[in-house]
Amino acid sequence: MENDRTELESLLLEHCYEMNILKKNALNKKKEAILDSLIISIVRTGLKIEEVKECIKDVKEDKVIDLNFFKKGGNLFNYINSKWVKLAKALFRQRSVGLGTPNSASGEGELMFLFLSKKIKKPTKGDLQIDKDIIELKGEGVRVLGEIRGKDFKDKTLKVCKEFELTPNKSKIKKKEINAVEIEKSQHLEHWKKELSKLTLPRQKEFIEKWLNCLDNKKHEDSSKVIFKENFFNQKLFIKEIVKILYAVMVDKGNFDKFIILGNGENVKIYSKDLEDFNKKVDKGEVKITKLDYFRINQNYNIGWYIA
């Protein structure tokens, strides 16, 4: 039994070195963390050591993952060699600190991709790399994030509110009531309908454009045309425009070529840097916008919105 365990660990480590999952001079802590995740997956799948060897042979011959998955999305496990689907599902769930930073684990799916495909690499920035494409992997509870802190956004929008001589809404933060301009929150919709009614339609559009400008310092006349399509403020369309803007902010940062929402692996969504395509998917409802925003106006975290 001891010999079998030693042989398995040696086999797995050698594969990790060849796949650049680990460097030979990596800290033992990292090696042990990766091994723990791999062995747990193998034990749960019930694979024998000869089957592990067969799987590694298939990986080297590029027979495990069909990379068309990264173009089409859908059910990830339909793109995996049926012999190794059970192992892939076990690996998918692993979030190893051996792959992540010292303070956080890797995301779901990351170890699985790196272990099962020789064409998928771990870049210095981002989660995965295929050829020149940097891929950002997300699980569930996915946020599109801006580059402005909640506190700063609150201050900027309050200045816009003052400029238009409108009354901010009241928001309770830690039992303390503060002024805010939370037009995106359903509980304040009636307040903002009333405030907007004080302005002419052109001024309403200008106010909303300046509020949106606080997200990214860009002009948003096109967004206001969408939001006021029927000549009145539409909060649902307003939220869609916010999500589009936040995604554009992430694209502008240049941290990824593809943004992938894995979920549980069975209905994967793949978004590119093509903003027109992403925006169409938002309009069609293919990008699911949850009720959870991340506009934490009294905190130092960047604002954002949850999508699925």
N, C-alpha and C positions, 0 to 999 in steps of 0.2 A: 504493500500500500504506500509506504514511504517512498519507494523507488518510483512508483507510478506518479505520485504527486510531484516529485522532483523533475521527472521527465516532462510532465505537462507544463510546469512552470517554465522550464528551460525552452520548450517548444514555443510557448506563448510569448515569452520575452524576445526570442530571436525574431519571431514574426513582427513584433512591435518595433524592433530596431529596423528591420527591412522596410517597414511601412512608414518610417519616420514618426511613429506615434510617440516613441521614446528615444532619447539619445542614450548611448551606452554609459555615459558618465552622469546620467540623471541621478538625482537624489534617490536613495532607497525608499523614502517615503512616497515619492511619485510612482516608482516601480511597483511597490506593494499595493498602492491604491488602484492602479490599472489592473494588476493581477487579480485583486479581490473582485473587481467588477467582471472580469472575463471568466473567472472560475465560477462565480455565482451563476452566470448565464449558462455556462456549460453544464453545471450540475443540475440546474433547473430543467434544462433541455434533455438531460439524460444521455448526453453524447459520450461515447467511449473515446479513448485516446486515438485510436485508428481513424475514427470519424472526424476528429479535430484535424488530424493530418490531411485527410481527404478534403476537408473544407479549405484549409490553407492552400492546398494544391490548386483548388478551383479559383481561389482568390488570385493567385499568381498567374493563372491562365485567363483571368478576367471573365469568369463564368458565373459570378454571383449576383452582381447588381447591374441592371440595365440602366445606363445613364440617361436614357430618354425620359426617365422620371423627372429630371431637372428641367425638362422642357414642358412636360404635360401635367405634372402633378396628379392628383387623384389618390387612389389607394397605393401607398408606397409598397406594400407587401406583394402586390401584383407584379412588381418589377424586380422581384428577388427570386432566384432559383428556388424552386419548390422544395428541394432537398434541405435548404438552410433557412426556410421561413421561421421555423420555431426558434432557432438560435437568434435570428435577426430580431424577432419580437422581444426576446429576453435581453438582448444587447440594447435595443431601443430604449428600454426603461432605465438603463444605467446612467447615473449622473456622477461621473468620477471626478474627485478632486485632483487626480493625477493629470487630467487634461485641462482643468480650469486654472484660475489664478490661485495664489495662496489662500485667498479669503473666500473663494466661491467655487462651486462645482461646475462642470461642463453642463450644457443643456442636453435634454433628451435627444437621442438619435445621433449625437455627434460621435460617440465611440463606435457605434454600429457602422456608420459610413466609413470611418477611417480604418476599421479593422477588416471590412469586407470588400473594399475596392482599392486596388493599387493606383487608380487614377484620381482618387480623392485625397487631397493633402490638407495638412493643418497649416494655415498661413500665420505670419507674425501678427496680423490684425484680422479680426473676423473669425468665423467658425470653421468654414471649409473653403478649399480652393480647388477648382477643376479647370485645368489649363490656366487661363488668365482671369477667369471669373471668380470673384470673391463672393461667397454665399453667407448670408446671415440667417441662422436657424432660430426659429421661435417655436415654443410649445403651445401652451394655452395661456390665456390672460395676457394677450399681446398688446403692447402699446405703440402707437406712433408718437414720437416725442419731439417737442420743439427744442430750441436752444435758449429759451428764456426762463428764468426761475419764476415760480409762482408769485413771490413777493414783488419782484420787479414788474411782472405783468400787471398785478393789481395796481401798482403806483402809476404805470403808464396809462392804463385804461381810466383811472380816476381823473387824470389830467384831461383826457379826451372828453369825459363826461362833464367836467367843469367848463370846458371850452364851449360846449353846446347848451350850457345852463340847464342840465338835466339833474334829477335827484338820484343818487346811487341807491341800490338796494341795501338792506341790512343783512349781514351774515354773522352767525354766531360761531366763533372760533374759541374753543376751550372756555365756554361759558361767557365769553366776552363778545360784545356786539361791535362789529366794525363795518365801515362803508366798503362797498365793492361794486363792480360792474359785471355781474355774472349773468349776462344775457343768454348764455348757453345752458343754464340750469332751468329745468322745467318748473321748479317751485317759484322761480322769479319771473316767469313768462308774463303773467298778468301785469306785474309792476312795469315791465319794460314795454308792453303794448301801450300802457297808459302814458308812459314817458315819451315814447316815440310819437304818439298822437299830438304832442305839443309842437312837433316840427312839420314842415311841409315835406312832401314826398322826396324832393331832391335833397333836402337836408337830412332826412332819415337815412337815405342811401350814403350820404357823405359821412354821417356818424358811424354807420356800420363799417364802411370802408376803412375809417381811421382806427376803429377797434381791431379789425383784422390786421391792419398794418402793424399793430403792436406785437403780433405773432412773429413776424419775419422782416419787418421794415420794408415791405414791398407794397406796390399799389394793387388794389383789388376791385377795380371797376367792374370787371367781368363777373366776379363773385356776387357783387351787389345786384347786378342785373338778374342773376339766377335767383337770389334770395327774395327779391321783390318782383318776381315774374308776374304775379297777379296784382301788382301795385299795393301789396301789403306784406309786412314782415312775416316770413315763414321760418319758424325755429328749426324744423326738421331739415330744411334745405340749408339753413345757416350752419348746422352741425356738420352736414356733409362737406360744406366748403372748408370748415375748420380742419377736418380730417385730411382733405386734399392738400391744404397748405402745410400741415405738419409732416405729411409724407414727403412733400417737395423739399422741406427743410432737411430731412434725413438724406434724401438723394443728393442734395447740394453738398452735404458733408463728404460724400464720396467714399463712404465706408463699405459699400456693398454694390455688387452688380445684380444680385438676385436676393429678394427678401422672401423667405419661405416660412409659412405658418404650417407646422407639422400637425398640431392637434394631437390626436391619438394615432396618427399615421394612416388613417383610413380615408381621409378627405382632405388631402394636402392642397394648399393654395400657394401658387407661385407668382410673385410680382416682380417685375423688372424695374429698371430706371426710367422706363417709358411712362412719363407722367400722364400723357393723353390716354394711354391704355388703362392706367390705374384709375384715373378720374371717371372714365366710362364705366368701370366696374363698380365704383362707388355709386354712380347715378343709377345703375341697373340693380343695385342691391346685392351684387355678387361679393362685394366687400361688406361684411356684416358689421354694422356700427352698434356697439352695445350702449346701454344706458349709463355706463360708468365712464365719466370723464376723469382726468387726472389734473384738473386745474386747482391745485392746492395753493390757494392764493396767499396763505400766511406761512408758507414753508419755503425752504431753499431748494427744493427739487424742481427740475424742469417740468413745465406743463406738458400734457399729452392727452390722448384719448385711447380707450380700449377698442380693439377691433377683433374680429374672429373670421 
